[in-house]
Amino acid sequence: MVESNFFNLQFVEIPSAPRNVTVNLSDPARVQLFWNEPLDTGGRAHVWYIINCLEIPNQSCSPHLTVVPTVPTLMTR
């Protein structure tokens, strides 16, 4: 019996920053964030972002926060 071990190593890097970040404050109770994908995804198929909301420094506003994501944009590279 011949044993064979194959490993598929993929090295990824930190993606570059999102591009063209804009903020829409048209309503005092609503904030909309828009951005374009980074130029360099760091080798990742999907890039996710974490958005922190702070009303007062170091105090989350999550009890009052509703996140409504837009339809994800799929891209082919």
CORWO-V251233 format. One record per helix or strand of 3 or more residues. SS is the DSSP state (helix for helix, strand for strand). FROM is the first residue (numbers start at 1). LEN is the number of residues. Records with the same first field share a line. If there is no record, write none. Layout:
# CORWO-V251233
SS: FROM-LEN / FROM-LEN
This chain:
# CORWO-V251233
strand: 19-9 / 30-7 / 54-3
helix: 62-3
